[in-house]
Every structure is written in structure tokens, then in C-alpha cells.
Amino acid sequence: AIVAITLFMVGNQRLDKGLRNVGIGAFALGLALFLASWFVDTPREKCVRRSRQVVAAVAGRDWNTLTTLIAPRFKLSVAGFGTVYANKDEMLAACKDAVDRYGLKSAKVISVEGINTGDYIKVNLSVYSEQDYTMGYPLQSGWEFDWQDMKDGWELTEVTALQVGGRSGSQI
């Protein structure tokens, strides 16, 4: 923008229409790129936004939204322990049970990082939650979401629990 404005001003002062028009064109191109980056989400940005939606859907008990975000071939695992739920239906049933059993009150994403690996997008989340089970004491957990571009858009194919309440592996 600064270069474009400078070109416009120099061209205008010298009465050089060509230089002035180059300044206007450069500014218009810069503005178009800025607007495109603002209004068009990259795949990484889409997956980060959808990861936040997954957390909000679980906290809000919005099982329909959660169902649409998860791929039919889905698995949930614990880092250092292995696969816990091998398909979407098992995970949804266990999620509903855990939310009710532990009395989840709220869950908020406190940090998020999206990494585009080429074949899929990996999103690392740190989540802060409050539940009746811990008598309102907040619990922090770390998660890794793997998103793949399917025919209907980006779908969550794998979730890995990295740590929950400072515990990892089989302690989770």
C-alpha cells in the first residue's frame, strides 16, 4: 500500500499518467488480495474453526452438529495407549455418556494451532473445562484433531487425547 501510494503521488506530481496509473493498479491489487485473504478461508483456517465447533458442540450437547463434523470412518485414541473408540457411533455414544456422567458444564478452547501436512490438517487444541465430577475445579486437556478433505468437505477422521488433567497415556 505504501509503495502504491508513493507511486501514485510521484506520478501525479510529475504529471506522468503511466506512473500514476501503476500506483492506482498496485493499490487496487493490494486491496483485492487483502479482501480475498480476509473473506476466503484457507483449508487450515476451516479446520481450526471446525475444531472449535467440535468443542462447542460437545459442551452444548449439540449432537447433530458433532455428527456432521465427524467422518464416518473415525477413531479416537489416547497418545501412548492406543485406539479407544474405533468408529463414529462408539465415540458418539461414549461422548454422550461421559458428558452426562461427569456433568460437563462448559468447555473453552484456550489455544489452538493448525498444521497443514499436505494429506491432512492437524489441529492441536488446549481445552479448559468445568464439570461436576471435579466439583467445579477446572480441568485442562490437550487434544490433536486430524482433518481430511472428503467429498463433502473437511471431516474429522481422528482425535487423539494427549493429556487430561496433567495425566497422559493409560492414566487418562
DRENVOFI-818405 format. One record per residue (C-alpha): residue in one letter; x, y, z. Coordinates in Angstrom, 1 decimal, padded with zeros to 4 digits. Example, Ala and Ser with C-alpha at 12.3 -4.5 7.8 and 13.67 -1.06 7.14 Angstrom:
// DRENVOFI-818405
  nuke       X       Y       Z
     A   012.3  -004.5   007.8
     S   013.7  -001.1   007.1
// end
This chain:
// DRENVOFI-818405
  nuke       X       Y       Z
     A   000.0   000.0   000.0
     I   002.8   002.4   000.9
     V   004.6   001.7  -002.4
     A   001.4   002.1  -004.4
     I   000.6   005.4  -002.7
     T   004.1   006.6  -003.3
     L   004.0   005.6  -007.0
     F   000.6   007.4  -007.3
     M   001.9   010.6  -005.6
     V   005.2   010.7  -007.6
     G   003.3   010.1  -010.9
     N   000.7   012.7  -010.0
     Q   003.4   015.3  -009.1
     R   005.3   014.7  -012.3
     L   002.1   014.6  -014.4
     D   003.2   011.1  -015.5
     K  -000.1   009.3  -016.2
     G   001.6   005.9  -016.6
     L   003.3   006.0  -013.2
     R   000.2   007.3  -011.6
     N  -001.9   004.5  -013.1
     V   000.7   001.9  -012.0
     G   000.3   003.3  -008.4
     I  -003.5   003.0  -008.7
     G  -003.3  -000.5  -010.1
     A  -000.8  -001.7  -007.4
     F  -003.1  -000.3  -004.7
     A  -006.2  -002.0  -006.3
     L  -004.3  -005.3  -006.5
     G  -003.1  -005.0  -002.9
     L  -006.7  -004.2  -001.8
     A  -008.1  -007.2  -003.7
     L  -005.5  -009.5  -002.1
     F  -006.3  -008.2   001.3
     L  -010.0  -008.6   000.9
     A  -009.5  -012.1  -000.5
     S  -007.4  -013.2   002.4
     W  -010.0  -011.7   004.8
     F  -013.1  -013.3   003.3
     V  -011.8  -016.6   001.9
     D  -010.7  -019.2   004.5
     T  -007.8  -021.5   003.8
     P  -008.2  -025.2   004.5
     R  -006.2  -024.7   007.7
     E  -008.4  -021.9   008.9
     K  -011.5  -024.0   008.1
     C  -010.2  -026.9   010.2
     V  -009.3  -024.7   013.1
     R  -012.8  -023.2   013.0
     R  -014.4  -026.6   012.8
     S  -012.2  -027.9   015.7
     R  -013.6  -025.1   017.8
     Q  -017.1  -026.1   016.7
     V  -016.5  -029.7   017.8
     V  -015.6  -028.4   021.3
     A  -018.6  -026.1   021.4
     A  -020.9  -028.9   020.2
     V  -019.7  -031.3   022.9
     A  -020.1  -028.6   025.6
     G  -023.5  -027.6   024.3
     R  -024.7  -031.2   023.8
     D  -025.3  -030.4   020.1
     W  -025.0  -034.0   018.9
     N  -026.4  -033.2   015.4
     T  -023.6  -030.7   014.7
     L  -021.0  -033.1   016.1
     T  -022.3  -035.8   013.9
     T  -021.9  -033.7   010.7
     L  -018.3  -032.7   011.6
     I  -017.1  -036.3   012.1
     A  -016.2  -038.6   009.2
     P  -017.9  -042.0   009.0
     R  -014.5  -043.7   009.4
     F  -013.5  -042.1   012.6
     K  -011.4  -043.2   015.6
     L  -010.4  -041.8   019.0
     S  -007.2  -042.8   020.6
     V  -005.0  -041.9   023.6
     A  -001.4  -041.0   023.0
     G   000.8  -043.7   024.2
     F  -002.1  -046.1   024.8
     G  -003.8  -046.8   021.5
     T  -007.3  -046.7   020.0
     V  -010.1  -046.4   022.4
     Y  -013.1  -046.0   020.0
     A  -012.7  -047.4   016.5
     N  -015.8  -045.8   014.9
     K  -018.1  -042.8   014.9
     D  -021.1  -044.5   016.6
     E  -019.0  -045.8   019.5
     M  -017.4  -042.4   020.0
     L  -020.7  -040.5   019.9
     A  -022.3  -042.9   022.4
     A  -019.3  -042.6   024.8
     C  -019.2  -038.9   024.4
     K  -022.9  -038.5   025.3
     D  -022.3  -040.8   028.3
     A  -019.2  -039.0   029.5
     V  -020.8  -035.6   029.3
     D  -023.7  -036.7   031.4
     R  -021.7  -038.9   033.8
     Y  -019.1  -036.2   034.6
     G  -021.6  -033.3   034.4
     L  -019.7  -031.2   031.9
     K  -020.7  -027.6   032.4
     S  -018.5  -025.8   029.9
     A  -015.5  -026.2   027.6
     K  -013.5  -023.5   026.0
     V  -010.5  -023.6   023.7
     I  -007.7  -021.7   025.2
     S  -005.1  -022.3   022.5
     V  -005.2  -023.7   019.0
     E  -002.6  -024.4   016.3
     G  -003.3  -025.7   012.8
     I  -000.6  -027.5   010.8
     N  -001.1  -028.3   007.1
     T   000.7  -031.6   006.5
     G  -000.3  -032.0   002.9
     D  -002.7  -035.0   003.0
     Y  -004.5  -033.8   006.1
     I  -004.6  -030.9   008.6
     K  -003.6  -031.5   012.2
     V  -005.1  -029.2   014.8
     N  -003.7  -029.1   018.3
     L  -006.0  -027.8   021.0
     S  -005.7  -027.0   024.6
     V  -009.2  -027.0   026.2
     Y  -010.3  -025.7   029.6
     S  -013.4  -027.4   031.0
     E  -015.5  -027.3   034.1
     Q  -017.6  -030.3   035.3
     D  -019.4  -031.6   038.3
     Y  -017.1  -034.5   038.7
     T  -014.2  -032.2   039.8
     M  -016.6  -030.1   041.9
     G  -016.3  -027.2   039.6
     Y  -012.5  -027.3   039.6
     P  -011.3  -026.5   036.1
     L  -009.5  -029.2   034.1
     Q  -007.1  -028.6   031.3
     S  -006.7  -031.1   028.5
     G  -004.7  -031.4   025.2
     W  -006.1  -032.8   022.0
     E  -004.9  -033.5   018.5
     F  -007.6  -033.4   015.7
     D  -006.8  -034.8   012.2
     W  -009.0  -033.5   009.4
     Q  -009.1  -034.9   005.9
     D  -010.7  -033.4   002.8
     M  -013.5  -035.7   001.9
     K  -016.0  -035.4  -001.0
     D  -018.4  -033.4   001.3
     G  -015.6  -031.1   002.7
     W  -013.3  -031.3   005.6
     E  -014.2  -034.1   008.1
     L  -012.7  -035.1   011.4
     T  -011.1  -038.5   011.0
     E  -009.1  -039.0   014.2
     V  -008.9  -037.4   017.6
     T  -006.0  -038.2   019.9
     A  -006.1  -037.3   023.6
     L  -002.7  -036.0   024.5
     Q  -003.3  -035.2   028.2
     V  -006.2  -034.7   030.5
     G  -005.7  -033.0   033.9
     G  -001.9  -033.4   033.7
     R  -002.2  -037.2   033.1
     S  -001.3  -039.0   029.8
     G  -001.4  -042.4   028.3
     S  -003.2  -045.1   030.3
     Q  -003.7  -042.7   033.2
     I  -006.3  -040.9   031.2
// end
